[in-house]
Amino acid sequence: MVHLKFDSTSFFLQICLFLGNLDQCSLFSMIFIFSSQGMGTYPFPCSALLASQLLKRYYGGHVAIRLALGGCANRPFYRVVAAHNKRARDGKFLEQLGTYDPMPNIYNEKLVSLNIEKIKYWIGCGAHTTKPVAKLLGLAGFFPLHPMTITNAERLKKEREKQSHVEEQPTTDSKEEDSVEAANN
């Protein structure tokens, strides 16, 4: 818990010196203190400045491990990158962590290359993963399988079973028709 001494003469200087050393817990306690009843006792410009500085610090964003689109038209290619979540999708990034080619090659494979050591480092630093990257890391065995991956696999399995039953039915019907025709002759 962070405690500040609030007197009207040094209020602005203390806040300016302190803002560089805030962590998340301190930020929430500061917001709680300044949203309480005592906020009206300070001059409006100081409280507005403090609120704007706290919000800038809080909404500054975080590092995200996500996919950055590359490639050509009708031929996507993705880089797995660590970037600030406020940056553009294909914009400046901190580090490239791998690649993902979603188009199947001649062997019907979708290629993924990941630098697991760098991914461990960035997750240790507090980076968030997006859903597509979490799915890729689940398939690679780094994370548990994403629930949507399991759901899609079950759905595809049911569709293939239905297709196999549809393909089997005409063959059994044609055999029955052949036996009926043979009996009639």
HELIX and SHEET records of a PDB file:
HELIX    1   1 PHE A   11  PHE A   18  1                                   8    
HELIX    2   2 LEU A   19  ASN A   21  5                                   3    
HELIX    3   3 GLN A   24  PHE A   34  1                                  11    
HELIX    4   4 GLN A   37  THR A   41  5                                   5    
HELIX    5   5 PHE A   44  TYR A   58  1                                  15    
HELIX    6   6 ILE A  116  GLY A  124  1                                   9    
HELIX    7   7 LYS A  131  ALA A  140  1                                  10    
HELIX    8   8 PRO A  147  ASN A  184  1                                  38    
SHEET    1   A 5 LEU A 111  LEU A 114  0                                        
SHEET    2   A 5 GLU A  95  ASP A 101 -1                                        
SHEET    3   A 5 ARG A  75  HIS A  84 -1                                        
SHEET    4   A 5 VAL A  63  CYS A  72 -1                                        
SHEET    5   A 5 HIS A 128  THR A 129  1                                        
END                                                                             
